[in-house]
Amino acid sequence: MGGDPAPRGDFAVLTDADLAAFREILGDDNVRTDARSLDACNEDWMRKYRGNAGVLLLPARTSQVSAILRHCNARGLAVVPQGGNTGLVGGGVPVHDEIVLGMRRMNAVLSVDPVAGTVVCEAGCVLEDLEHALNARGMTAPLDLGAKGRCQIGGNVSTNAGGLRLVRHGSLHGSVLGLEVVTADGTVLDLLRTLRKDNTGYDLKQLFIGAEGTLGVVTKVAMLSPRKPTGVDVAICAVGSFADAVAALRDARTKLGDCLQAFEFFDRASLELVLSTLRGARDPLPKTKAPFYVVTETAVLGKGWATHRVARRRVRAWVGSLRKRGVAIDGVVGEDAKHASALWNLRERISVALKHAGAVYKYDVSLPTERMYDLVVETRNRLAAAASASTSASTSFDASKVSVLGYGHLGDGNLHLNVSSPDGYHPGLEAILEPFVYQWTAEQRGSISAEHGVGAMKPRELAHSKDEASIEAMRRVKEVFDPRGILNPYKVLPPPSTQHRSKL
Amino acid sequence: MGGDPAPRGDFAVLTDADLAAFREILGDDNVRTDARSLDACNEDWMRKYRGNAGVLLLPARTSQVSAILRHCNARGLAVVPQGGNTGLVGGGVPVHDEIVLGMRRMNAVLSVDPVAGTVVCEAGCVLEDLEHALNARGMTAPLDLGAKGRCQIGGNVSTNAGGLRLVRHGSLHGSVLGLEVVTADGTVLDLLRTLRKDNTGYDLKQLFIGAEGTLGVVTKVAMLSPRKPTGVDVAICAVGSFADAVAALRDARTKLGDCLQAFEFFDRASLELVLSTLRGARDPLPKTKAPFYVVTETAVLGKGWATHRVARRRVRAWVGSLRKRGVAIDGVVGEDAKHASALWNLRERISVALKHAGAVYKYDVSLPTERMYDLVVETRNRLAAAASASTSASTSFDASKVSVLGYGHLGDGNLHLNVSSPDGYHPGLEAILEPFVYQWTAEQRGSISAEHGVGAMKPRELAHSKDEASIEAMRRVKEVFDPRGILNPYKVLPPPSTQHRSKL
C-alpha cells in the first residue's frame, strides 16, 4: 500500500481560536468536532486509510470555502477536501490531523441547458442525484460509476473518474467545460464556462481535473451532458481465451460501431466470487464454464420503438456471428430491462463481492490491450511460487488462500487486478505484489493508476509512470497554486526524498 | 486587429556565432537565411501579420529541438515555433526578429494501433497526410479542417483546433492522449502515452494543448483515432429564421442522434459570396431564397451497404419531417459522394471565397446558441449607422461597400463573424468593430476565441474572456515552463501594462 505513511509536515496545530474563526464563517452547526462526525470523515470506506482530523467543516457557499482557505493558508493549517469518500487510494481522508473540508452541503444543480447539452452544478452534488435531474430533461451524465449513489461530482472531477461509459463519452478532460476553483490562498478562479469551444489562453481548468484536491478545491462544475439513450442493450459472451476477448472487442468496434457504450470483461474467478457471495446472482450462461466473459452495453439515441428494435436485432446478430465464427462459446442478450440489469450487475458488483470476501489489494492499471491479462497470470505465478516456498516456512502467510481476480474496462485498456486475502492485509503478501505490479506495468509503458488516482497510496510509485522532468514540473505547478503546500498534503506528489529512490 | 504590435522585448540579437552553433546542431542546409525561405516564414497566409526573423531553423529530431532551445534560452534569443502557417491570429509568425523553428521535417507517422484506436506521429506531420495514413487502416483523424492540406498536427494541438467534426469527436483535450514537448531550456517532457486512461498526477500535457507554443514546443503527438465511417451523408436545409436553424439543430440531436458528425450553418450573404466568387459553386436549393441554411453531416460505422442505406433513409426522412412541420422551407440530401461533396464545399469554402473578395476582419466567438446570430445583426446595425453618418463625411471609408457574414459551427455554439472590406483594412472600420465585438461577447459570457486561439491578435482582449486571477495564474504557469519568456513572445498573454486597461 505504498509503504509507511509520510511523516507529518510542518503545519500549524488546530487551536480554539481557529475553531472560533471557522464558526464565524460557517455558523456553529457546520463546524463539527463530535466523535461521530470525525469518525466518518477520518476513515475511507474500505477501512484501509485512517487519519486524525480534529474538525470537519461544512461550507455551503464558495465564499465560505474561500474564507476557510484564506484562514488556513495564513495560519499554515493543512486541509483535505472530501467528497463522497468513495475513493480507492486514500486521497480523500486525512493522513495526520488535516482539517476536513466536506463538500456535501454544496449540492445544488444550478442550471441545465437541453439545447446546448450542458449542465452546471455544485461540487457536492451526488452523481446519482445529478443523473436523476438530467434524466428528467432527457439527458444523462457523461460518466457512470458503481459508487454513483454516494460519490460527488467534485470528487469525480478531482479524481478524473473514468467509470463504465468512457468508451462512449470519453474522459472528463473532454467532458468538463468549466470549473470554479478556490486555490490555497482563497483566490476564486472563475473558469466556469459552459462553452464547447474556448481557446483563450491556457486551459487551466484541466490542471484541477485529476489533481485530487492538491491544487485547489473544486466548488462548481460545468460539463457536457449527452442525450439519454432511448434504448439500452446488455449482452454477455463467454469466450475461451483472453485473445478471443480482444477479438470480440475488435469485432464490436466494427459491427456495433457508434452504439457501443461499454466493453467490459471479467475472468472466471471474478464470476465465481460474485455467484458465491452475492444473493440473487446467477450464472448468465450456466451450460458453459468459460475462462473469460465479455460484457457489452449498447445504446441508441433515435426515437421510437422501431429504432431500438433494429438496434437489438443488430446486437443479437452480432452475438450470433461471434458464436458462428467460434470467437465466442456462448452468449446471451438481455431480454428486457430487468434481465439486462441482472447481467450488468454481474460485472458492476464484483468490487462489492470482493469487499464481502475480506481484505483486498486493488490495482488499477492501464496496459496495451493485448497484454492486459498477462499481469494477472504473472501475479498468479508469483503467488504460486510463494505458496510452494511457504511449505518450507519461508513466508508467514497462507498463499493458497489468496485469490487473484482480473476484470475491468477492456475497451479502455484498463485492468482492475484484485488480490483477495480472506486472512487480512499482510506485509509478506504485499511484498510479493509490490513493487512488482508497478514495475511490470512500467515496462509495458502502462499507467500505474488508470482511473483511481494516486492519493496516499501511490505517490512513491509515481516515477513508474512519469519521468523525473515531468514530476519536477508537477512540483512547480503545485507551487503556483499552493505555495505553502496546505492542500491535501502527502498525496499525489512523491516526497522529495523518495524521488531518486524510485527513479526507473 | 488588437492594436499596435507589442514593442520588442529585451532579447538578444542573432549573431554569426549563433548561426554557427545552429549549423553545428542541424547541418548547413537546415539553417536558412535566404530571402525566399525567410519571406515565406515571416508572413502569415492572410498577409495580415509580418515579422522580421533572420533565420529559419529546420530540425529533424527532438534532440535537435532540445539543443536549439538550450542554446536560445542560454543566449536569451526569442523563438517562434511554426507549423503549416495556416493560423488566423498571427500566432505562428514572428512579431519582431524571433528565430523561426519550422517543424516540417519532423513529419513521420510513428505508429498506428487499429485495435486500441490510437496513432502516434511527429508534430510536423501534415493533417491530410495523417488522414491518408489512417484511412489505409480503416481509421480517421479526430479532427478535420479546411486547411488540412497544409496545417500540421503540432500546430493543430498548439491551437487546440476545433474544426468541422467536433460535434462527433469532441475537443483535442479529450482526443490527445500524449505529447512529447520541449520546454524553453531544452528539457524534453516525455508525456507521450497512448493510454486512454492515465491518472498519475497532474495532466501536464493539457497545458500545451492550445498554448500556441508559448509554454513549449510540441514534438510528438499521440491521439485517439476513431474508426473511419463506412457511409457519410450531407444534407442542406433552407430555413426562414435563425430560430428555425436552432430548432433544426435540436431536432437533429434527437432524430439523428449518434450519427450526427457536423451541424453547420451559413447565412444568405455567405452563400451569395460563394456563388459569385467560386467557379462551379451552385445554389443547392435554387427555388428558395432563404435567409439561413443548415448543413448536417451524418456518418455510420456499421459495415455493409444495407446499414448505410438505412442511415440515408433516416436522413431523408428527417429532412422530409422538417419540411412537413415547417421548420425547413426546403432541403436536399446528397445523392452520391460527388453531390455530397459539392454541398459540403458550399460551407467549407466560405473562407476561401472571402479571401478572394478582399480584406477580411475575422472574429471567431463562442456564444449561447440561441443568441449567436444576434452579434451579426448588431454588427450590421453599427455599420449601417456608420454608413448613414458617413454621408456627413464623419467617417473616412465607404461603409456601404462592407459586408457582414455569419456562418460557423452551430452545433458547437461557434460563430465565425466575418466583415469583408473590398477596399482593404481600415482603422475607421476597425474602430466600429473593436472592442464592440469582444465586449458584446463578454456580456454573454461567451469566448472571444472559440477555436482560432489568441496569437498576436487578441492578447490585449484576453480579459474579455478570463478574469484577472486566471490571467495571473497563466502568467505564473508560463514562468514554470519558460522563465526567460523566450517562447513565442508577444502572443497569448497580455503585456503586463495593458492588464488593468482591459479589466472588465
Chai-1 contact restraints between the chains, C-beta under 6 A:
chainA,res_idxA,chainB,res_idxB,connection_type,confidence,min_distance_angstrom,max_distance_angstrom,comment,restraint_id
A,V115,B,R250,contact,1.0,0.0,6.0,A-B,restraint_1
A,V115,B,T369,contact,1.0,0.0,6.0,A-B,restraint_2
A,A116,B,T369,contact,1.0,0.0,6.0,A-B,restraint_3
A,N160,B,N199,contact,1.0,0.0,6.0,A-B,restraint_4
A,G162,B,K197,contact,1.0,0.0,6.0,A-B,restraint_5
A,G170,B,G170,contact,1.0,0.0,6.0,A-B,restraint_6
A,G170,B,G174,contact,1.0,0.0,6.0,A-B,restraint_7
A,S171,B,G174,contact,1.0,0.0,6.0,A-B,restraint_8
A,H173,B,H173,contact,1.0,0.0,6.0,A-B,restraint_9
A,H173,B,G174,contact,1.0,0.0,6.0,A-B,restraint_10
A,G174,B,G170,contact,1.0,0.0,6.0,A-B,restraint_11
A,G174,B,S171,contact,1.0,0.0,6.0,A-B,restraint_12
A,G174,B,H173,contact,1.0,0.0,6.0,A-B,restraint_13
A,G174,B,G174,contact,1.0,0.0,6.0,A-B,restraint_14
A,T187,B,A469,contact,1.0,0.0,6.0,A-B,restraint_15
A,L189,B,A469,contact,1.0,0.0,6.0,A-B,restraint_16
A,L189,B,S470,contact,1.0,0.0,6.0,A-B,restraint_17
A,D190,B,D467,contact,1.0,0.0,6.0,A-B,restraint_18
A,L195,B,S366,contact,1.0,0.0,6.0,A-B,restraint_19
A,L195,B,S447,contact,1.0,0.0,6.0,A-B,restraint_20
A,R196,B,D412,contact,1.0,0.0,6.0,A-B,restraint_21
A,R196,B,G413,contact,1.0,0.0,6.0,A-B,restraint_22
A,K197,B,G162,contact,1.0,0.0,6.0,A-B,restraint_23
A,K197,B,S366,contact,1.0,0.0,6.0,A-B,restraint_24
A,K197,B,D412,contact,1.0,0.0,6.0,A-B,restraint_25
A,K197,B,N414,contact,1.0,0.0,6.0,A-B,restraint_26
A,K197,B,A450,contact,1.0,0.0,6.0,A-B,restraint_27
A,K197,B,E451,contact,1.0,0.0,6.0,A-B,restraint_28
A,D198,B,S366,contact,1.0,0.0,6.0,A-B,restraint_29
A,D198,B,S447,contact,1.0,0.0,6.0,A-B,restraint_30
A,N199,B,N160,contact,1.0,0.0,6.0,A-B,restraint_31
A,N199,B,G210,contact,1.0,0.0,6.0,A-B,restraint_32
A,N199,B,S449,contact,1.0,0.0,6.0,A-B,restraint_33
A,N199,B,E451,contact,1.0,0.0,6.0,A-B,restraint_34
A,N199,B,G453,contact,1.0,0.0,6.0,A-B,restraint_35
A,T200,B,S447,contact,1.0,0.0,6.0,A-B,restraint_36
A,T200,B,S449,contact,1.0,0.0,6.0,A-B,restraint_37
A,T200,B,L462,contact,1.0,0.0,6.0,A-B,restraint_38
A,T200,B,S465,contact,1.0,0.0,6.0,A-B,restraint_39
A,T200,B,K466,contact,1.0,0.0,6.0,A-B,restraint_40
A,G201,B,L462,contact,1.0,0.0,6.0,A-B,restraint_41
A,G201,B,K466,contact,1.0,0.0,6.0,A-B,restraint_42
A,G201,B,M474,contact,1.0,0.0,6.0,A-B,restraint_43
A,G201,B,V492,contact,1.0,0.0,6.0,A-B,restraint_44
A,Y202,B,L207,contact,1.0,0.0,6.0,A-B,restraint_45
A,Y202,B,A211,contact,1.0,0.0,6.0,A-B,restraint_46
A,Y202,B,M474,contact,1.0,0.0,6.0,A-B,restraint_47
A,Y202,B,V477,contact,1.0,0.0,6.0,A-B,restraint_48
A,D203,B,Q206,contact,1.0,0.0,6.0,A-B,restraint_49
A,D203,B,G210,contact,1.0,0.0,6.0,A-B,restraint_50
A,L204,B,A473,contact,1.0,0.0,6.0,A-B,restraint_51
A,Q206,B,D203,contact,1.0,0.0,6.0,A-B,restraint_52
A,Q206,B,Q206,contact,1.0,0.0,6.0,A-B,restraint_53
A,L207,B,Y202,contact,1.0,0.0,6.0,A-B,restraint_54
A,G210,B,N199,contact,1.0,0.0,6.0,A-B,restraint_55
A,G210,B,D203,contact,1.0,0.0,6.0,A-B,restraint_56
A,A211,B,Y202,contact,1.0,0.0,6.0,A-B,restraint_57
A,R250,B,V115,contact,1.0,0.0,6.0,A-B,restraint_58
A,G257,B,L301,contact,1.0,0.0,6.0,A-B,restraint_59
A,G257,B,G302,contact,1.0,0.0,6.0,A-B,restraint_60
A,D258,B,D258,contact,1.0,0.0,6.0,A-B,restraint_61
A,D258,B,L301,contact,1.0,0.0,6.0,A-B,restraint_62
A,L301,B,G257,contact,1.0,0.0,6.0,A-B,restraint_63
A,L301,B,D258,contact,1.0,0.0,6.0,A-B,restraint_64
A,G302,B,G257,contact,1.0,0.0,6.0,A-B,restraint_65
A,S366,B,L195,contact,1.0,0.0,6.0,A-B,restraint_66
A,S366,B,K197,contact,1.0,0.0,6.0,A-B,restraint_67
A,S366,B,D198,contact,1.0,0.0,6.0,A-B,restraint_68
A,T369,B,V115,contact,1.0,0.0,6.0,A-B,restraint_69
A,T369,B,A116,contact,1.0,0.0,6.0,A-B,restraint_70
A,D412,B,R196,contact,1.0,0.0,6.0,A-B,restraint_71
A,D412,B,K197,contact,1.0,0.0,6.0,A-B,restraint_72
A,G413,B,R196,contact,1.0,0.0,6.0,A-B,restraint_73
A,N414,B,K197,contact,1.0,0.0,6.0,A-B,restraint_74
A,S447,B,L195,contact,1.0,0.0,6.0,A-B,restraint_75
A,S447,B,D198,contact,1.0,0.0,6.0,A-B,restraint_76
A,S447,B,T200,contact,1.0,0.0,6.0,A-B,restraint_77
A,S449,B,N199,contact,1.0,0.0,6.0,A-B,restraint_78
A,S449,B,T200,contact,1.0,0.0,6.0,A-B,restraint_79
A,A450,B,K197,contact,1.0,0.0,6.0,A-B,restraint_80
A,E451,B,K197,contact,1.0,0.0,6.0,A-B,restraint_81
A,E451,B,N199,contact,1.0,0.0,6.0,A-B,restraint_82
A,G453,B,N199,contact,1.0,0.0,6.0,A-B,restraint_83
A,L462,B,T200,contact,1.0,0.0,6.0,A-B,restraint_84
A,L462,B,G201,contact,1.0,0.0,6.0,A-B,restraint_85
A,S465,B,T200,contact,1.0,0.0,6.0,A-B,restraint_86
A,K466,B,T200,contact,1.0,0.0,6.0,A-B,restraint_87
A,K466,B,G201,contact,1.0,0.0,6.0,A-B,restraint_88
A,D467,B,D190,contact,1.0,0.0,6.0,A-B,restraint_89
A,A469,B,T187,contact,1.0,0.0,6.0,A-B,restraint_90
A,A469,B,L189,contact,1.0,0.0,6.0,A-B,restraint_91
A,S470,B,L189,contact,1.0,0.0,6.0,A-B,restraint_92
A,A473,B,L204,contact,1.0,0.0,6.0,A-B,restraint_93
A,M474,B,G201,contact,1.0,0.0,6.0,A-B,restraint_94
A,M474,B,Y202,contact,1.0,0.0,6.0,A-B,restraint_95
A,R476,B,V480,contact,1.0,0.0,6.0,A-B,restraint_96
A,V477,B,Y202,contact,1.0,0.0,6.0,A-B,restraint_97
A,V480,B,R476,contact,1.0,0.0,6.0,A-B,restraint_98
A,V492,B,G201,contact,1.0,0.0,6.0,A-B,restraint_99
